[in-house]
Amino acid sequence: MPPIIVQEKCIGCGACVAVCPYNAIEMDQDNIAELIVDKCVDDWSCVPVCPTEAVLKPPEDFKVTKRVYTEKEIEQMGLEIRGTNAVWKKKD
């Protein structure tokens, strides 16, 4: 299960790119980290090195399909961000 990258939180430092042993993260033209979903093998080394918590571990039953997500997209999918984790929102 690949990580979720949050567009608004990424400051373009490249720490996640540098630490990924599978070259599964690259910087886009705006210097925002983007996931190469097919290359990711769930190493998770990218999550703890992000200084702004822009790289998140999703719930186990969530399928990452995009290179980068906005905070609005994450919320619309029923997830909330808790530190370096994205979790399903509790139903009221």
N, CA, C and O of each residue as an XYZ file, in Angstrom:
368
protein
N       0.839     -1.167      0.000
C       0.000      0.000      0.000
C       0.893      1.242      0.000
O       1.629      1.482      0.957
N       0.826      2.027     -1.074
C       1.646      3.240     -1.167
C       1.168      4.347     -0.238
O       0.040      4.303      0.252
N       2.023      5.344      0.009
C       1.631      6.472      0.844
C       0.745      7.457      0.089
O       0.653      7.425     -1.138
N       0.099      8.328      0.853
C      -0.642      9.456      0.295
C       0.270     10.672      0.409
O       0.842     10.919      1.470
N       0.409     11.428     -0.669
C       1.171     12.674     -0.627
C       0.169     13.824     -0.684
O      -0.676     13.882     -1.577
N       0.274     14.738      0.279
C      -0.650     15.868      0.390
C      -0.009     17.098     -0.259
O       1.001     17.617      0.217
N      -0.614     17.544     -1.345
C      -0.062     18.628     -2.149
C       0.220     19.895     -1.352
O       1.316     20.448     -1.441
N      -0.750     20.359     -0.580
C      -0.593     21.626      0.136
C       0.458     21.579      1.236
O       0.994     22.619      1.619
N       0.757     20.413      1.741
C       1.723     20.303      2.843
C       3.165     20.175      2.349
O       4.101     20.421      3.111
N       3.352     19.797      1.095
C       4.704     19.580      0.565
C       5.413     20.919      0.356
O       4.884     21.827     -0.286
N       6.627     21.020      0.918
C       7.425     22.238      0.762
C       8.550     22.060     -0.261
O       9.353     22.969     -0.469
N       8.605     20.900     -0.890
C       9.585     20.672     -1.945
C      11.000     20.433     -1.474
O      11.947     20.705     -2.212
N      11.167     19.933     -0.268
C      12.519     19.726      0.264
C      13.232     18.527     -0.372
O      14.462     18.484     -0.408
N      12.464     17.557     -0.870
C      13.054     16.398     -1.528
C      13.516     15.291     -0.605
O      14.126     14.327     -1.068
N      13.244     15.398      0.691
C      13.683     14.360      1.635
C      13.085     13.003      1.279
O      13.774     11.985      1.356
N      11.817     12.976      0.891
C      11.159     11.709      0.545
C      11.775     11.098     -0.713
O      11.921      9.880     -0.812
N      12.129     11.944     -1.661
C      12.759     11.469     -2.898
C      14.115     10.850     -2.580
O      14.446      9.773     -3.075
N      14.890     11.533     -1.757
C      16.241     11.077     -1.423
C      16.256      9.751     -0.682
O      17.165      8.945     -0.883
N      15.269      9.508      0.170
C      15.279      8.313      1.009
C      14.629      7.093      0.342
O      14.878      5.965      0.770
N      13.814      7.288     -0.681
C      13.104      6.161     -1.297
C      14.060      5.255     -2.082
O      14.649      5.693     -3.070
N      14.219      4.003     -1.655
C      15.155      3.105     -2.339
C      14.633      2.596     -3.685
O      15.374      1.956     -4.430
N      13.381      2.870     -3.998
C      12.763      2.367     -5.235
C      12.502      3.465     -6.258
O      11.885      3.214     -7.293
N      12.970      4.684     -5.975
C      12.745      5.825     -6.874
C      11.269      5.978     -7.218
O      10.915      6.243     -8.366
N      10.417      5.811     -6.220
C       8.977      5.859     -6.430
C       8.378      7.239     -6.166
O       7.163      7.415     -6.256
N       9.216      8.210     -5.842
C       8.750      9.585     -5.639
C       9.656     10.502     -6.450
O      10.878     10.354     -6.465
N       9.013     11.458     -7.127
C       9.765     12.443     -7.888
C       9.144     13.820     -7.647
O       8.024     13.924     -7.147
N       9.866     14.855     -7.999
C       9.357     16.217     -7.854
C       8.748     16.660     -9.184
O       9.322     16.423    -10.247
N       7.570     17.310     -9.116
C       6.925     17.782    -10.338
C       7.490     19.153    -10.731
O       8.423     19.648    -10.099
N       6.927     19.754    -11.766
C       7.435     21.040    -12.270
C       7.274     22.177    -11.265
O       7.959     23.194    -11.365
N       6.368     22.009    -10.294
C       6.170     23.008     -9.253
C       6.925     22.668     -7.968
O       6.702     23.287     -6.928
N       7.812     21.687     -8.046
C       8.620     21.227     -6.913
C       7.768     20.627     -5.789
O       8.050     20.824     -4.607
N       6.726     19.896     -6.180
C       5.862     19.170     -5.255
C       6.133     17.678     -5.457
O       6.216     17.208     -6.592
N       6.270     16.942     -4.368
C       6.519     15.494     -4.467
C       5.321     14.800     -5.094
O       4.171     15.123     -4.796
N       5.607     13.845     -5.966
C       4.572     13.025     -6.592
C       4.980     11.566     -6.516
O       6.143     11.218     -6.723
N       4.017     10.727     -6.219
C       4.247      9.293     -6.107
C       4.163      8.632     -7.476
O       3.287      8.959     -8.275
N       5.060      7.717     -7.740
C       4.949      6.853     -8.916
C       4.392      5.544     -8.369
O       5.133      4.666     -7.926
N       3.067      5.437     -8.413
C       2.344      4.361     -7.727
C       2.879      2.980     -8.082
O       3.041      2.137     -7.199
N       3.155      2.738     -9.355
C       3.606      1.415     -9.803
C       4.982      1.022     -9.275
O       5.302     -0.166     -9.229
N       5.792      1.981     -8.882
C       7.134      1.688     -8.376
C       7.178      1.458     -6.865
O       8.125      0.863     -6.350
N       6.157      1.929     -6.163
C       6.169      1.865     -4.701
C       5.952      0.437     -4.211
O       5.042     -0.258     -4.661
N       6.809      0.012     -3.277
C       6.685     -1.329     -2.704
C       6.494     -1.269     -1.185
O       6.913     -2.171     -0.459
N       5.859     -0.200     -0.721
C       5.484     -0.079      0.684
C       6.661     -0.125      1.646
O       6.605     -0.799      2.675
N       7.699      0.575      1.320
C       8.879      0.642      2.165
C       8.637      1.560      3.372
O       9.186      1.315      4.447
N       7.849      2.577      3.213
C       7.468      3.551      4.236
C       8.608      4.430      4.754
O       8.402      5.199      5.693
N       9.788      4.338      4.176
C      10.895      5.182      4.636
C      10.631      6.660      4.356
O      11.236      7.528      4.986
N       9.740      6.948      3.425
C       9.421      8.329      3.068
C       8.564      9.032      4.115
O       8.613     10.257      4.220
N       7.791      8.297      4.880
C       6.845      8.904      5.831
C       7.561      9.651      6.961
O       7.268     10.829      7.164
N       8.473      9.039      7.697
C       9.064      9.748      8.845
C      10.032     10.869      8.477
O      10.327     11.709      9.327
N      10.534     10.915      7.253
C      11.518     11.952      6.910
C      10.881     13.264      6.467
O      11.575     14.275      6.358
N       9.587     13.268      6.212
C       8.931     14.484      5.744
C       8.759     15.467      6.907
O       8.075     15.156      7.882
N       9.375     16.655      6.810
C       9.302     17.602      7.927
C       7.935     18.262      8.106
O       7.667     18.841      9.159
N       7.069     18.183      7.095
C       5.748     18.822      7.192
C       4.609     17.809      7.240
O       3.439     18.183      7.157
N       4.946     16.539      7.374
C       3.951     15.457      7.398
C       3.063     15.475      6.153
O       1.851     15.274      6.234
N       3.692     15.720      5.000
C       2.976     15.699      3.719
C       2.868     14.291      3.157
O       2.081     14.047      2.242
N       3.648     13.366      3.694
C       3.620     11.970      3.242
C       2.952     11.154      4.347
O       3.447     11.075      5.471
N       1.828     10.557      4.003
C       0.999      9.890      5.007
C       0.840      8.403      4.729
O       0.843      7.964      3.579
N       0.703      7.646      5.797
C       0.359      6.233      5.687
C      -1.175      6.144      5.697
O      -1.811      6.584      6.654
N      -1.768      5.578      4.640
C      -3.230      5.492      4.576
C      -3.767      4.285      5.342
O      -3.001      3.419      5.764
N      -5.106      4.233      5.522
C      -5.692      3.033      6.123
C      -5.416      1.821      5.231
O      -5.270      1.958      4.016
N      -5.346      0.648      5.835
C      -5.012     -0.555      5.070
C      -5.996     -0.870      3.958
O      -5.623     -1.493      2.963
N      -7.256     -0.449      4.108
C      -8.255     -0.753      3.080
C      -8.451      0.400      2.083
O      -9.451      0.430      1.365
N      -7.513      1.338      2.037
C      -7.577      2.453      1.090
C      -6.647      2.178     -0.070
O      -5.500      1.784      0.141
N      -7.114      2.376     -1.290
C      -6.278      2.155     -2.479
C      -5.791      3.501     -3.016
O      -6.592      4.324     -3.459
N      -4.505      3.715     -2.975
C      -3.899      4.932     -3.510
C      -3.868      4.808     -5.028
O      -3.283      3.871     -5.570
N      -4.500      5.758     -5.708
C      -4.575      5.710     -7.169
C      -3.988      6.938     -7.847
O      -3.812      6.953     -9.066
N      -3.680      7.977     -7.059
C      -3.171      9.221     -7.625
C      -1.746      9.492     -7.168
O      -1.293      8.975     -6.147
N      -1.054     10.310     -7.943
C       0.318     10.679     -7.625
C       0.383     11.638     -6.432
O       1.332     11.603     -5.649
N      -0.628     12.486     -6.304
C      -0.689     13.456     -5.212
C      -2.159     13.812     -4.981
O      -2.954     13.849     -5.920
N      -2.508     14.072     -3.721
C      -3.884     14.411     -3.363
C      -3.921     15.793     -2.721
O      -2.953     16.214     -2.088
N      -5.045     16.501     -2.886
C      -5.241     17.753     -2.156
C      -5.911     17.431     -0.827
O      -6.499     16.362     -0.662
N      -5.819     18.354      0.113
C      -6.482     18.151      1.408
C      -7.995     18.022      1.220
O      -8.642     17.252      1.931
N      -8.557     18.761      0.280
C      -9.997     18.686      0.012
C     -10.379     17.298     -0.503
O     -11.397     16.744     -0.089
N      -9.574     16.736     -1.400
C      -9.854     15.384     -1.909
C      -9.810     14.349     -0.788
O     -10.637     13.439     -0.736
N      -8.840     14.498      0.104
C      -8.711     13.567      1.225
C      -9.966     13.632      2.101
O     -10.505     12.603      2.508
N     -10.416     14.844      2.382
C     -11.616     15.011      3.195
C     -12.855     14.463      2.487
O     -13.689     13.812      3.116
N     -12.980     14.719      1.191
C     -14.134     14.244      0.430
C     -14.190     12.716      0.347
O     -15.268     12.145      0.180
N     -13.053     12.062      0.460
C     -13.023     10.595      0.436
C     -13.365      9.991      1.789
O     -13.435      8.769      1.924
N     -13.578     10.838      2.795
C     -13.936     10.346      4.121
C     -12.752     10.072      5.021
O     -12.873      9.353      6.013
N     -11.600     10.644      4.679
C     -10.400     10.464      5.492
C     -10.100     11.736      6.268
O     -10.507     12.830      5.876
N      -9.386     11.577      7.370
C      -8.861     12.733      8.083
C      -7.387     12.478      8.377
O      -6.947     11.334      8.497
N      -6.645     13.559      8.489
C      -5.204     13.468      8.714
C      -4.926     13.560     10.208
O      -5.373     14.484     10.886
N      -4.173     12.577     10.704
C      -3.733     12.562     12.109
C      -2.233     12.320     12.115
O      -1.774     11.181     12.031
N      -1.484     13.394     12.213
C      -0.029     13.267     12.178
C       0.423     12.744     10.830
O       0.151     13.356      9.798
N       1.121     11.600     10.834
C       1.591     11.010      9.578
C       0.679      9.883      9.111
O       1.084      9.050      8.300
N      -0.540      9.856      9.615
C      -1.510      8.835      9.213
C      -2.769      9.483      8.642
O      -3.180     10.558      9.078
N      -3.365      8.823      7.674
C      -4.682      9.189      7.201
C      -5.603      8.076      7.682
O      -5.329      6.897      7.460
N      -6.685      8.449      8.334
C      -7.614      7.460      8.903
C      -9.024      7.772      8.445
O      -9.339      8.906      8.087
N      -9.866      6.757      8.462
C     -11.271      6.971      8.115
C     -11.919      7.800      9.191
O     -11.698      7.561     10.378
N     -12.735      8.793      8.788
C     -13.488      9.598      9.754
C     -14.503      8.711     10.446
O     -15.098      7.824      9.833
N     -14.692      8.963     11.727
C     -15.704      8.229     12.475
C     -17.067      8.761     12.102
O     -17.270      9.969     11.976
N     -17.997      7.841     11.927
C     -19.378      8.230     11.608
C     -20.062      8.687     12.884
O     -19.922      8.064     13.937
N     -20.797      9.773     12.780
C     -21.523     10.299     13.937
C     -22.768      9.496     14.215
O     -23.501      9.799     15.156
